[in-house]
Amino acid sequence: MNQADFLQQLDEQGITLSDQQQKQLEDYFHLLVEWNEKMNLTAITEKGEVYLKHFYDSISAAFFFDFKGDESICDVGAGAGFPSIPLKIVFPELKVTIVDSLKKRITFLNELASKLGLSNVAFYHDRAENFGKNDAFRESYDLVTARAVARMSVLSELCLPLCRTKGHFIAMKGPNLETELRDAEPAIQLLGGELVESFTFDLPEEGGERNIAIIAKRRKTPKKYPRKAGVPNREPIV
């Protein structure tokens, strides 16, 4: 996907990027490739693929959810900043928090935020299980996002404890979401969530199937969740 096609596809979704936003994405791409030579941030480094499978894919959450702009968003396991940093570029008023378990990625994200001139961003080196137990962050975010991090039953335990009541958890996944959601239904309900809607679409240029689940936080999450680091993945709620 070249930049002209990228901008056209977004324009068809009602998203028009300013010259500054376009430059931020371009700077993002160059910094991503530069740092990727020093550490493993992504297997995708070809420019057209980055614009399609990282930038466009991240922004696609806004095709199905109405970002009002000033929400607080916590991105769990964002890696090199996806989806929250492209969303932050498109919606500059978003207040973004990223939690990731790898210190080197946090170092990259701090450099990225400085390079792109981003404000109202915070990056934490922590396990999501520990972060969700911290009263400073627990049930305090309007939105919690995760992109292809783990199975839905596991993701729900990592993400829903961070989401405030009446907030939303947005899970961005590849194929097989329907099966994952069916398996995760007990976990979602137990943790205070309710599936509002799910969407299936294909990325342009045969980029593959994508799925987005929007889960509303209806009730507080029981205090025992999330469990200790590693336990959700080893023993998913069933």
C-alpha positions, 0 to 999 in steps of 0.5 A, spaced: 500 500 500 503 506 497 501 512 501 496 515 496 492 509 497 493 509 504 490 516 504 485 514 499 482 508 503 482 513 510 479 518 506 473 513 504 472 512 511 471 519 513 478 520 516 483 525 513 490 526 515 493 533 515 500 534 513 503 534 520 499 527 521 502 524 514 509 526 516 508 523 523 507 517 520 512 517 515 517 519 521 514 513 525 516 508 519 523 511 518 524 510 526 521 503 526 526 501 521 532 504 524 530 501 531 528 494 528 536 493 526 538 493 533 532 490 536 526 485 534 520 490 534 517 487 527 517 482 522 514 487 517 519 493 515 517 494 507 514 500 507 508 498 503 507 493 508 508 497 514 503 502 512 498 497 510 499 492 516 501 496 522 498 503 520 492 502 516 490 496 521 491 500 527 487 505 525 481 501 522 479 500 530 476 507 528 472 504 522 467 501 527 468 505 534 467 512 535 473 515 538 471 522 541 478 524 542 479 525 549 478 518 552 484 515 556 486 509 552 491 503 555 494 499 550 496 492 553 502 489 549 503 494 544 510 492 542 512 497 537 506 502 539 500 498 535 494 500 535 495 506 540 500 510 537 497 510 530 490 512 533 494 517 537 496 521 531 489 521 528 486 523 534 491 527 538 487 528 544 487 521 546 491 520 552 495 514 551 498 509 556 502 503 553 504 497 558 509 492 555 513 487 558 519 488 554 524 494 557 527 495 550 520 496 547 519 502 552 525 505 550 523 505 543 516 508 545 519 514 549 524 515 543 518 515 538 514 520 542 519 525 543 521 524 535 513 525 533 512 530 538 506 526 542 503 529 548 499 525 554 503 519 552 505 514 558 509 508 557 510 502 563 515 496 563 510 491 566 506 485 566 499 486 564 497 482 570 501 486 575 499 493 572 492 491 572 492 489 580 495 496 581 490 501 584 493 507 580 491 504 574 486 499 575 479 500 572 481 507 570 481 507 563 475 509 558 478 504 553 483 498 553 486 495 546 490 489 544 492 487 538 493 480 536 496 479 543 493 472 546 487 468 545 480 472 547 480 468 554 487 470 556 486 477 553 480 479 557 483 477 564 489 482 562 484 488 559 478 488 562 481 489 569 484 496 567 477 498 564 472 503 567 465 501 568 461 503 562 468 503 558 470 499 553 475 493 551 477 493 543 480 487 541 483 487 534 484 480 532 486 476 525 481 470 523 477 465 528 475 470 532 468 467 533 471 461 536 475 465 540 469 469 543 465 463 544 470 460 548 472 466 552 464 468 554 465 465 561 471 469 562 468 476 559 462 475 563 466 473 570 470 479 569 464 484 568 464 485 560 459 484 555 460 483 548 457 489 544 458 487 537 464 484 533 466 486 526 469 482 520 473 485 514 479 484 509 485 489 509 485 492 502 490 489 497 489 482 499 492 484 506 488 478 510 482 477 514 481 482 520 476 482 526 474 487 531 470 485 538 468 491 542 466 489 549 463 493 554 465 493 561 458 493 565 460 491 572 467 491 576 472 486 575 472 481 582 478 483 586 482 476 585 483 478 577 487 478 574 491 473 577 499 472 578 503 473 572 503 467 567 497 464 570 492 467 565 495 464 559 497 457 563 490 456 566 485 460 562 478 462 565 473 457 562 
